[in-house]
């Protein structure tokens, strides 16, 4: 396949799956035996297309207006490098390796850089470096802080009664 065709496959993953929530596209463009390597998310079991679909659905549930914008994409041979930004509103729970992050209603954004290997029309390997892990920790900490403040305020109300 040409480098332009390989770039189109990666673009489909980022735009159709992640931005538009078309999860069935995963079966068309991702190799069933792929192992995504996201160094920031080590410990999250996500091998294979089924696990990737669950992972994408979890994020789309937590960020229903999630939008990926590709800022750069280059390719050589079977390798595609893409850089993108992601933004959305944290309206639902997100399952992470740190636990479930309850909704915060915060607008969030992050950026990522991904290396993809595409052969025979399917993504075989992926390695992504993204700011998202620190973003998820911030969401988690903000929700914990919010709950702690609420608890303190309720405690003050009881003390003045």
C-alpha positions in Angstrom: 0.0 0.0 0.0 1.1 3.6 -0.6 2.1 5.9 2.2 -1.1 8.0 1.4 -3.2 4.8 1.9 -1.5 4.1 5.2 -2.1 7.6 6.4 -5.8 7.3 5.4 -6.1 4.2 7.6 -4.6 6.0 10.6 -6.8 9.0 9.9 -9.8 6.7 10.1 -8.8 5.4 13.5 -8.3 8.9 14.9 -11.3 10.6 13.3 -13.9 7.9 12.8 -13.3 5.7 15.8 -12.2 8.3 18.4 -13.9 11.5 17.2 -17.1 10.0 15.8 -17.5 6.9 17.9 -17.7 4.5 14.9 -16.4 1.5 16.8 -17.1 -1.0 14.1 -14.3 0.6 12.0 -11.8 -0.9 14.4 -12.6 -4.4 12.9 -11.9 -3.0 9.4 -8.5 -1.3 10.0 -6.9 -2.8 13.1 -5.2 -6.2 13.1 -6.9 -8.6 15.5 -3.6 -9.5 17.2 -2.3 -6.0 17.6 -0.8 -4.9 20.8 -1.0 -1.1 21.4 1.9 0.2 23.3 1.0 3.4 25.2 3.9 3.9 27.7 1.8 6.3 29.8 -0.9 3.6 30.3 1.2 0.6 31.1 -0.8 -1.9 33.1 -4.0 -1.3 31.1 -4.8 -4.6 29.4 -5.9 -3.7 25.9 -4.6 -6.3 23.4 -6.7 -7.0 20.4 -9.6 -5.3 18.6 -12.2 -6.2 21.2 -10.1 -4.6 24.0 -9.5 -1.5 21.8 -13.2 -1.1 21.2 -13.9 -1.3 25.0 -11.2 1.3 25.6 -12.5 3.7 23.0 -16.1 3.3 24.2 -15.0 4.0 27.8 -13.5 7.3 26.7 -16.4 8.3 24.5 -18.7 7.6 27.4 -16.7 9.8 29.7 -16.1 12.5 27.0 -19.2 12.2 24.8 -18.2 15.3 22.7 -14.6 14.0 22.3 -13.0 15.5 19.2 -9.6 14.6 17.7 -7.9 17.1 15.5 -4.9 15.8 13.5 -2.2 18.5 13.4 0.5 16.6 11.5 0.9 13.3 9.7 3.9 12.0 7.9 4.6 8.5 6.5 7.5 6.5 5.1 7.1 2.9 4.0 4.7 1.1 6.5 5.3 3.7 9.3 2.9 6.6 9.9 3.6 9.3 12.5 0.7 11.4 13.6 0.3 14.3 16.0 -3.1 15.3 17.3 -5.0 17.2 19.9 -8.1 15.9 21.7 -10.7 17.9 23.5 -14.0 17.2 25.2 -16.2 17.6 28.2 -15.9 15.2 31.1 -19.6 14.2 31.5 -19.4 10.5 32.3 -17.3 8.0 34.2 -13.9 7.1 32.7 -12.3 3.8 33.7 -8.5 4.1 34.1 -5.7 2.1 35.7 -6.0 4.5 38.7 -9.7 3.7 39.1 -13.0 5.2 37.9 -13.0 8.9 37.5 -16.5 10.3 38.2 -17.8 13.1 35.9 -16.4 16.6 36.7 -18.1 18.6 33.9 -14.7 20.1 33.1 -13.5 20.9 29.6 -10.3 18.9 29.0 -7.8 18.9 26.2 -4.5 17.1 25.6 -2.1 16.3 22.7 -0.5 13.1 21.5 2.1 11.8 19.2 1.7 8.3 17.7 3.8 5.9 15.7 1.7 3.4 13.7 2.9 0.4 11.6 0.4 -0.3 8.8 0.7 -3.5 6.7 -1.8 -5.0 4.3 -4.4 -2.3 5.1 -4.4 -2.9 8.8 -2.7 -1.2 11.8 -0.4 -3.8 13.3 1.4 -1.8 15.9 0.9 1.5 17.7 3.0 3.5 20.2 1.4 6.6 21.5 3.0 9.3 23.8 0.2 11.5 25.1 -0.4 14.2 27.7 -3.6 12.4 28.6 -2.3 10.4 31.6 -1.4 13.5 33.4 -4.7 15.0 32.4 -6.6 12.0 33.8 -4.7 12.3 37.1 -5.7 16.0 37.2 -9.4 15.0 36.7 -9.1 12.4 39.4 -7.5 14.9 41.8 -10.0 17.6 41.0 -12.9 15.2 41.8 -11.3 14.0 45.0 -10.7 17.7 46.0 -14.3 18.5 45.1 -15.6 15.7 47.3 -13.3 16.7 50.2 -14.6 20.3 50.0 -18.2 19.1 49.9 -17.6 16.9 53.0 -16.0 19.8 54.8 -18.9 22.1 54.0 -21.4 19.5 55.1 -19.5 19.1 58.4 -19.5 22.8 59.0 -23.3 22.9 58.4 -23.8 20.1 61.0 -21.5 21.9 63.5 -23.5 25.2 63.3 -26.9 23.4 63.8 
